[in-house]
Amino acid sequence: MKIDNIFKALTEYKNFRAKRISSWDRTGGNDDYIKIRPYETVNLAKIEGPGCISHIWFTIKSSDRYYLRKLILRMFWDGEKYPSVETPVGDFFGVGHAKTSAFCSFPLNMTSGTGEDGGLTAMNCYFNMPYSDSAIIEVINDSDTPVDSFYYYIDYEIHNEIGNKPRFHALWRRENPCKGWTGKSSEQTNLTGKNNYVILEATGKGHYVGCVLNIHNRSTGWWGEGDDMIFVDGEKWPPSLHGTGTEDYFCNAWGMQDERYLFSGASLFNKKHRNWEGKWSIYRFHILDPIPFEKSIKVTIEHGHANNRNDDYSSVAYWYQSEPHKKFPELLPVELRLPEPD
């Protein structure tokens, strides 16, 4: 859908009923939040279909500075056994490393934050999430610290039927450190994609709609130049889509700029860097240019030219596909999800 079609759609009558589940105070007071005990799983929404989630809003207060990595968001469609969404809360909304940072993109945003650990912010998601029978959204507090205040809206539509639509998926991954190059610089080539960082590996029919990539520069120097390589429907070499460098895939050039656009940009830009040091979050959404697949897709990117760097990479991939989906890899335990010190 093109941007102008979204505005044209506003002139058409709607054939759904708008509904909301939120944390409003059932006593009529102003304590419009829930508390989440240590290691507790809370069901935020259990909706009977058919319908479509249209907007999710969270704001959270916790004394744990890493709460955005310790809280896990999961979503299940149509009674499935395994989640279609499984990711730390902060990463899902576009910023990694358990930090808050003000940015705005087309599907995701945070309203405040300057890169601090565990800051206060509001988080919004506008990805449409259809389901035909049911939707379950839950949050897990994988921490020994209680969540003092968890506010939320889950806005959704009730439909008569959904039809044959692919389901929304999101998956978090991390490789720390990435397996860097050990040969001579003159030998640095990559004509296989071996040892690339894997953003997404999925089977079925669907389309990839983007990612958030988090990088912690573990050494020094420019962390970019890694080519994106996207392999579609089991192809080996060359991939259907082969890029020219990390900053290029994220729609920048000559490094990353401190800018946030509708479909690409830096949601966490390290303003203190002297030589591209520290932690970064960058995003690329294929809203106007989704990448379809009939059988499978493997979305990868080099970590530095020809994988010559050993940085800490993590990511969230977003895509739509038919069910059942391939079972996700086991989520890393909390101690392996935490960011390293700045």
LINFEN-V807628 format. One record per residue. N is the residue number from 1. RES is the residue in one letter. PHI is phi in radians with two decimals (NA if undefined). NEAR is the number of other ideal C-beta (glycine too) atoms within 10 Angstrom. Layout:
n: [N & N]
res: [RES & RES]
phi: [PHI & PHI]
near: [NEAR & NEAR]
This chain:
n: [1 & 2 & 3 & 4 & 5 & 6 & 7 & 8 & 9 & 10 & 11 & 12 & 13 & 14 & 15 & 16 & 17 & 18 & 19 & 20 & 21 & 22 & 23 & 24 & 25 & 26 & 27 & 28 & 29 & 30 & 31 & 32 & 33 & 34 & 35 & 36 & 37 & 38 & 39 & 40 & 41 & 42 & 43 & 44 & 45 & 46 & 47 & 48 & 49 & 50 & 51 & 52 & 53 & 54 & 55 & 56 & 57 & 58 & 59 & 60 & 61 & 62 & 63 & 64 & 65 & 66 & 67 & 68 & 69 & 70 & 71 & 72 & 73 & 74 & 75 & 76 & 77 & 78 & 79 & 80 & 81 & 82 & 83 & 84 & 85 & 86 & 87 & 88 & 89 & 90 & 91 & 92 & 93 & 94 & 95 & 96 & 97 & 98 & 99 & 100 & 101 & 102 & 103 & 104 & 105 & 106 & 107 & 108 & 109 & 110 & 111 & 112 & 113 & 114 & 115 & 116 & 117 & 118 & 119 & 120 & 121 & 122 & 123 & 124 & 125 & 126 & 127 & 128 & 129 & 130 & 131 & 132 & 133 & 134 & 135 & 136 & 137 & 138 & 139 & 140 & 141 & 142 & 143 & 144 & 145 & 146 & 147 & 148 & 149 & 150 & 151 & 152 & 153 & 154 & 155 & 156 & 157 & 158 & 159 & 160 & 161 & 162 & 163 & 164 & 165 & 166 & 167 & 168 & 169 & 170 & 171 & 172 & 173 & 174 & 175 & 176 & 177 & 178 & 179 & 180 & 181 & 182 & 183 & 184 & 185 & 186 & 187 & 188 & 189 & 190 & 191 & 192 & 193 & 194 & 195 & 196 & 197 & 198 & 199 & 200 & 201 & 202 & 203 & 204 & 205 & 206 & 207 & 208 & 209 & 210 & 211 & 212 & 213 & 214 & 215 & 216 & 217 & 218 & 219 & 220 & 221 & 222 & 223 & 224 & 225 & 226 & 227 & 228 & 229 & 230 & 231 & 232 & 233 & 234 & 235 & 236 & 237 & 238 & 239 & 240 & 241 & 242 & 243 & 244 & 245 & 246 & 247 & 248 & 249 & 250 & 251 & 252 & 253 & 254 & 255 & 256 & 257 & 258 & 259 & 260 & 261 & 262 & 263 & 264 & 265 & 266 & 267 & 268 & 269 & 270 & 271 & 272 & 273 & 274 & 275 & 276 & 277 & 278 & 279 & 280 & 281 & 282 & 283 & 284 & 285 & 286 & 287 & 288 & 289 & 290 & 291 & 292 & 293 & 294 & 295 & 296 & 297 & 298 & 299 & 300 & 301 & 302 & 303 & 304 & 305 & 306 & 307 & 308 & 309 & 310 & 311 & 312 & 313 & 314 & 315 & 316 & 317 & 318 & 319 & 320 & 321 & 322 & 323 & 324 & 325 & 326 & 327 & 328 & 329 & 330 & 331 & 332 & 333 & 334 & 335 & 336 & 337 & 338 & 339 & 340 & 341 & 342]
res: [M & K & I & D & N & I & F & K & A & L & T & E & Y & K & N & F & R & A & K & R & I & S & S & W & D & R & T & G & G & N & D & D & Y & I & K & I & R & P & Y & E & T & V & N & L & A & K & I & E & G & P & G & C & I & S & H & I & W & F & T & I & K & S & S & D & R & Y & Y & L & R & K & L & I & L & R & M & F & W & D & G & E & K & Y & P & S & V & E & T & P & V & G & D & F & F & G & V & G & H & A & K & T & S & A & F & C & S & F & P & L & N & M & T & S & G & T & G & E & D & G & G & L & T & A & M & N & C & Y & F & N & M & P & Y & S & D & S & A & I & I & E & V & I & N & D & S & D & T & P & V & D & S & F & Y & Y & Y & I & D & Y & E & I & H & N & E & I & G & N & K & P & R & F & H & A & L & W & R & R & E & N & P & C & K & G & W & T & G & K & S & S & E & Q & T & N & L & T & G & K & N & N & Y & V & I & L & E & A & T & G & K & G & H & Y & V & G & C & V & L & N & I & H & N & R & S & T & G & W & W & G & E & G & D & D & M & I & F & V & D & G & E & K & W & P & P & S & L & H & G & T & G & T & E & D & Y & F & C & N & A & W & G & M & Q & D & E & R & Y & L & F & S & G & A & S & L & F & N & K & K & H & R & N & W & E & G & K & W & S & I & Y & R & F & H & I & L & D & P & I & P & F & E & K & S & I & K & V & T & I & E & H & G & H & A & N & N & R & N & D & D & Y & S & S & V & A & Y & W & Y & Q & S & E & P & H & K & K & F & P & E & L & L & P & V & E & L & R & L & P & E & P & D]
phi: [NA & -1.43 & -1.00 & -1.15 & -1.18 & -1.10 & -1.22 & -1.09 & -1.14 & -1.18 & -1.56 & -1.80 & -1.14 & -1.80 & -1.94 & -2.34 & -1.88 & -1.46 & -2.39 & -2.55 & -2.01 & -2.51 & -1.62 & -1.00 & -1.23 & -1.22 & -1.52 & 1.60 & -1.45 & -2.00 & -1.52 & -1.49 & -2.62 & -2.03 & -1.83 & -2.20 & -1.25 & -0.97 & 1.11 & -1.58 & -1.80 & -2.03 & -1.50 & -1.36 & -2.67 & -2.33 & -2.03 & -1.59 & -1.56 & -1.39 & -3.03 & -2.71 & -1.31 & -2.00 & -2.81 & -2.26 & -2.24 & -2.22 & -2.50 & -2.41 & -2.15 & -2.57 & -1.43 & -1.42 & -1.14 & -1.92 & -1.06 & -1.23 & -1.72 & -1.48 & -1.41 & -1.92 & -1.79 & -2.28 & -2.37 & -2.23 & -1.97 & 1.00 & 1.30 & -1.15 & -1.36 & -1.91 & -1.19 & -1.65 & -2.25 & -2.66 & -2.85 & -0.98 & -1.06 & -1.06 & -1.09 & -0.99 & -1.55 & 1.96 & -2.31 & -1.68 & 1.13 & 1.07 & -1.90 & -1.92 & -2.74 & -1.23 & -2.76 & -2.46 & -2.12 & -1.11 & -1.68 & -2.38 & -2.77 & -2.14 & -1.59 & -2.69 & 2.13 & -2.16 & 1.69 & -1.45 & -1.25 & 1.05 & -1.32 & -1.66 & -2.80 & -1.79 & -2.15 & -2.31 & -2.30 & -2.06 & -1.09 & -1.32 & -2.32 & -1.39 & -2.70 & -1.78 & -2.12 & -2.85 & -2.41 & -2.20 & -2.15 & -2.37 & -2.21 & -2.01 & -1.59 & -1.53 & -2.63 & -1.52 & -1.92 & -1.21 & -1.53 & -1.23 & -2.53 & -2.20 & -1.72 & -2.72 & -2.09 & -2.22 & -1.62 & -2.57 & -2.04 & -1.71 & -2.02 & -1.24 & -2.78 & -1.83 & 1.44 & -1.53 & -1.93 & -1.21 & -1.71 & -1.31 & -2.40 & -2.63 & -2.45 & -1.72 & -2.38 & -2.65 & -2.33 & -2.46 & -1.53 & -1.19 & -1.41 & -1.46 & -1.20 & -2.08 & -1.56 & -1.31 & -1.07 & -1.20 & -1.75 & -1.35 & -2.42 & -2.54 & -2.04 & -2.35 & 1.46 & -1.09 & 1.22 & -1.06 & -1.27 & -1.68 & -1.46 & -2.67 & -2.40 & -2.36 & -2.13 & 2.16 & -2.00 & 3.10 & -2.69 & -1.48 & -2.14 & 2.34 & -2.76 & -1.99 & -2.04 & -1.91 & -2.22 & -1.95 & -1.18 & -1.51 & -2.27 & -2.78 & 1.46 & -1.19 & -1.58 & -1.49 & 1.32 & -1.37 & -1.30 & -1.41 & -2.39 & -2.06 & -1.76 & -1.99 & 0.99 & 1.39 & -1.15 & -1.69 & -2.49 & -1.40 & -1.28 & -1.07 & -2.21 & -2.21 & -1.68 & -2.15 & 2.73 & -0.93 & -1.11 & -1.25 & -1.07 & -1.57 & 1.13 & -1.97 & -2.84 & 0.98 & 1.61 & -1.76 & -1.75 & -1.42 & -2.42 & -2.31 & -1.93 & -1.03 & -2.08 & -2.83 & 2.62 & -1.96 & -1.33 & -2.31 & -1.86 & -1.43 & -1.18 & -1.56 & -1.17 & -1.82 & -2.55 & 1.03 & -1.42 & 1.45 & -1.92 & -2.46 & -2.30 & -2.29 & -2.39 & -2.54 & -1.99 & -1.60 & -1.32 & -1.63 & -2.43 & -1.09 & -1.93 & -1.41 & -2.50 & -1.67 & -2.18 & -2.89 & -2.61 & -2.34 & -1.77 & -2.33 & -2.62 & -1.24 & -1.77 & 1.44 & -1.00 & 0.96 & 1.07 & -1.65 & -2.20 & -2.00 & -1.33 & -1.54 & -1.97 & -2.49 & -2.84 & -2.15 & -1.74 & -2.15 & -2.79 & -2.04 & -2.78 & -1.23 & -1.81 & -1.39 & -1.64 & -1.12 & -1.01 & -1.18 & -1.04 & -1.03 & -1.10 & -1.04 & -1.10 & -1.00 & -1.17 & -1.65 & -1.62 & -1.20 & -1.23 & -1.38 & -1.00 & -1.06]
near: [9 & 9 & 11 & 8 & 8 & 10 & 9 & 11 & 10 & 7 & 6 & 7 & 4 & 9 & 8 & 14 & 11 & 11 & 13 & 13 & 16 & 15 & 18 & 16 & 12 & 8 & 7 & 6 & 8 & 8 & 12 & 13 & 19 & 15 & 13 & 23 & 12 & 13 & 12 & 14 & 13 & 17 & 9 & 21 & 17 & 12 & 19 & 10 & 19 & 21 & 23 & 20 & 24 & 19 & 16 & 24 & 17 & 23 & 19 & 24 & 13 & 21 & 11 & 20 & 17 & 21 & 25 & 29 & 27 & 25 & 25 & 22 & 24 & 19 & 25 & 19 & 23 & 18 & 12 & 17 & 7 & 12 & 23 & 25 & 24 & 22 & 25 & 27 & 20 & 32 & 25 & 26 & 27 & 28 & 29 & 30 & 27 & 25 & 27 & 26 & 23 & 18 & 23 & 15 & 22 & 17 & 19 & 24 & 20 & 25 & 15 & 12 & 22 & 11 & 21 & 13 & 17 & 20 & 19 & 14 & 21 & 17 & 23 & 18 & 22 & 14 & 21 & 14 & 24 & 23 & 28 & 19 & 14 & 16 & 27 & 18 & 23 & 17 & 22 & 18 & 23 & 20 & 21 & 10 & 16 & 15 & 24 & 14 & 16 & 22 & 16 & 22 & 16 & 22 & 16 & 26 & 18 & 14 & 17 & 9 & 7 & 17 & 8 & 6 & 14 & 16 & 25 & 24 & 27 & 25 & 24 & 25 & 21 & 20 & 16 & 16 & 15 & 22 & 14 & 16 & 20 & 7 & 10 & 7 & 9 & 6 & 8 & 13 & 10 & 17 & 8 & 11 & 21 & 9 & 17 & 24 & 23 & 17 & 23 & 21 & 16 & 21 & 17 & 19 & 16 & 24 & 15 & 25 & 21 & 26 & 25 & 28 & 23 & 26 & 29 & 22 & 19 & 16 & 14 & 11 & 11 & 15 & 25 & 24 & 17 & 30 & 21 & 24 & 22 & 22 & 22 & 18 & 14 & 12 & 12 & 8 & 10 & 12 & 19 & 13 & 14 & 13 & 17 & 11 & 19 & 25 & 21 & 16 & 22 & 23 & 16 & 20 & 11 & 9 & 11 & 21 & 15 & 9 & 12 & 18 & 16 & 13 & 17 & 19 & 24 & 21 & 25 & 27 & 20 & 20 & 9 & 9 & 13 & 8 & 11 & 17 & 17 & 19 & 21 & 24 & 27 & 26 & 28 & 18 & 24 & 16 & 16 & 11 & 10 & 15 & 17 & 13 & 24 & 11 & 11 & 18 & 26 & 22 & 26 & 20 & 24 & 25 & 27 & 22 & 19 & 21 & 22 & 18 & 25 & 18 & 20 & 20 & 24 & 26 & 26 & 28 & 23 & 24 & 27 & 21 & 23 & 13 & 15 & 14 & 21 & 14 & 9 & 17 & 12 & 7 & 20 & 15 & 9 & 16 & 7 & 9 & 20 & 16 & 21 & 11 & 6 & 13]
